[in-house]
Amino acid sequence: MKVKIKNLDANEVGEIDLADEVFGVPARADLLARVVNWQLSKRRSGNHKTKGISDIQGTTKKPFAQKGGGRARQGSLRSPQFRGGARIFGPVVRSHEFDLPKKVRKLGLKIALSSKAADGKLVILDSAEVKDGKTKQLAQRLGKLGLSSVLFIDGEKVNDLFARAARNLPHVDVLPEMGANVYDILRRDTLVLTKAAVERLEARLK
């Protein structure tokens, strides 16, 4: 699949041949959902907690006699039916992570890249570099390219000045190639890859 290469001034500077094994994979919404759920589950801190009966401070004395009072029997004022009592089956501190096979994760990334290419939302840049880290100048150049919600993926390392210029732009993310992931690709409208990123992604995913 041949795609035009552009620079940050929206000029075409060549062509690149994208590998069909990485950028031409059929769409699978179910696999994308699995990978996104896996990513978001790993992010969850899991520190939510409510107090069980053993965590409640209070007396262990029986509130009143078992029989003879005409009331329902009670064993503790720390029970959930009393104000200030425990919560039954409440959340506890735990990890929300679950395993996902490496093959599924790899295929999910290929499908995410392929879906952007199929939708015409993939842009290839010769390089993501600026001479000075000025946000205003980068915003003007992105306007020429028609980019508003965009993820930039560079090669092994992101250009420091480019990352600084993009830092204050809303809906603009910048990642190195090793940070490429399904969730960040899907949450932005357009995916922009540098030539270096394409080479490294193809070498990694083929």
C-alpha positions in Angstrom: 0.0 0.0 0.0 1.6 3.3 -1.2 1.1 6.4 0.9 2.3 10.0 0.3 4.9 11.3 2.7 4.3 14.9 3.9 6.3 17.4 5.9 5.0 19.7 8.6 4.3 22.4 6.0 1.8 20.1 4.3 4.0 19.6 1.2 4.4 16.1 -0.3 8.0 15.0 -0.2 7.8 11.4 -1.5 6.0 8.1 -1.1 6.3 5.1 1.2 5.2 1.5 0.7 3.4 0.3 3.9 3.5 -3.5 4.6 0.1 -5.2 4.3 1.0 -7.5 7.2 0.9 -4.4 9.5 -1.3 -1.8 7.8 -3.7 -4.0 5.8 -5.2 -6.3 8.5 -9.0 -6.9 8.4 -10.9 -5.0 11.1 -11.9 -6.8 14.3 -13.9 -4.7 16.7 -14.1 -7.5 19.2 -10.3 -7.7 19.4 -9.9 -4.0 19.8 -12.4 -4.0 22.6 -10.5 -6.8 24.4 -7.2 -4.9 24.1 -8.7 -1.6 25.3 -10.3 -3.2 28.2 -7.0 -4.9 29.1 -5.2 -1.6 29.0 -7.8 0.3 31.0 -8.0 -2.4 33.6 -4.2 -2.2 34.2 -4.6 1.5 34.9 -7.1 1.1 37.7 -5.6 1.6 41.1 -8.1 -0.8 42.9 -7.8 1.1 46.2 -11.6 1.4 46.7 -12.6 -0.1 50.0 -15.6 -0.1 52.5 -15.6 -1.3 56.1 -16.5 -4.9 56.9 -17.8 -5.7 60.4 -14.3 -6.4 61.7 -13.2 -2.9 60.6 -16.0 -1.1 62.6 -15.0 0.3 65.9 -17.7 -0.2 68.6 -18.9 -2.5 71.3 -19.2 -6.3 70.9 -22.0 -6.4 73.5 -25.3 -7.8 72.4 -27.7 -4.9 72.1 -30.5 -6.5 74.1 -31.7 -9.9 75.3 -32.3 -12.5 72.7 -35.9 -13.3 73.9 -38.7 -11.5 75.7 -38.5 -8.1 74.3 -40.8 -8.6 71.3 -38.2 -7.3 68.9 -36.2 -9.1 66.2 -33.0 -10.8 67.6 -29.8 -8.8 67.2 -26.2 -9.8 67.8 -24.2 -6.6 67.2 -24.7 -2.9 66.8 -21.9 -3.0 64.1 -24.2 -5.0 61.8 -25.2 -3.4 58.4 -28.8 -2.8 59.4 -27.7 -0.2 62.1 -26.5 3.3 61.3 -22.7 3.4 61.3 -22.5 -0.4 60.7 -20.6 -2.4 58.2 -21.3 -2.8 54.5 -21.9 -6.3 53.2 -20.0 -7.5 50.1 -18.5 -4.0 49.6 -15.4 -3.4 47.4 -12.0 -4.3 48.7 -8.5 -3.4 47.7 -7.5 -5.5 44.8 -5.9 -5.6 41.4 -8.1 -5.3 38.3 -5.4 -6.6 36.0 -6.0 -9.7 33.8 -3.8 -11.5 31.4 -4.1 -11.1 27.6 -2.0 -13.3 25.3 0.9 -11.5 23.5 -0.4 -12.6 20.1 -3.8 -10.9 20.8 -2.1 -7.7 21.9 0.1 -7.7 18.8 -2.8 -8.4 16.5 -4.8 -5.6 18.3 -2.1 -3.1 17.5 -2.0 -4.2 13.9 -5.8 -3.8 13.6 -5.7 -0.4 15.1 -3.0 0.8 12.6 -4.9 -0.8 9.8 -8.2 0.7 10.7 -6.7 4.2 10.6 -5.2 3.5 7.2 -8.5 2.1 5.9 -10.4 5.2 7.1 -7.9 7.6 5.5 -6.9 8.8 9.0 -3.2 7.9 8.6 -0.6 10.5 7.8 3.0 9.8 7.2 5.6 12.6 8.0 9.2 12.7 6.9 10.1 13.8 10.5 8.4 15.4 13.6 11.0 18.1 14.4 10.8 21.8 14.9 13.6 24.4 15.3 12.1 25.9 18.4 9.6 24.6 20.9 6.9 27.2 20.2 3.3 26.0 20.6 1.8 28.8 18.4 4.0 27.9 15.4 3.3 24.2 15.7 -0.5 24.9 16.0 -0.3 26.9 12.7 1.5 24.1 10.9 -1.0 21.5 12.2 -3.8 23.8 10.9 -2.3 23.6 7.4 -2.3 19.8 7.7 -5.9 19.9 8.9 -5.0 18.1 12.2 -6.9 18.9 15.4 -7.3 15.5 17.3 -4.1 13.7 16.6 -1.6 11.2 17.9 2.1 11.6 16.8 4.2 8.5 16.9 8.0 9.1 16.3 10.9 6.7 16.1 13.1 5.5 19.0 13.0 8.9 20.7 10.7 11.9 20.4 12.2 15.2 19.5 12.4 17.3 22.7 11.4 20.6 21.1 8.5 19.0 19.2 7.2 17.4 22.4 7.5 20.8 24.2 5.6 22.6 21.5 2.8 20.0 21.4 2.5 19.8 25.2 0.0 22.6 25.6 -2.1 21.7 22.5 -5.4 20.1 23.4 -6.2 16.7 21.8 -2.6 16.4 20.6 -0.4 13.5 22.0 3.2 12.5 21.2 4.7 9.1 21.8 7.8 7.2 20.9 7.4 4.0 18.8 7.7 1.7 21.8 4.8 3.6 23.5 2.4 2.9 20.6 -0.8 1.3 21.9 -4.3 0.6 20.8 -6.1 2.9 23.3 -4.2 6.0 22.4 -4.5 5.3 18.7 -8.2 4.9 18.8 -8.9 7.9 21.1 -7.5 10.4 18.6 -9.1 11.1 15.2 -5.9 11.0 13.2 -2.7 9.0 13.5 0.5 10.6 12.3 3.6 8.4 11.9 7.1 9.5 11.0 9.1 7.4 8.6 11.3 6.2 11.5 8.1 5.1 13.3 6.9 3.1 10.3 10.2 1.3 9.9 10.3 0.3 13.6 6.7 -0.7 13.8 7.0 -2.9 10.7 10.2 -4.5 12.1 8.4 -5.1 15.4 5.0 -6.4 14.2 5.9 -8.4 11.0 
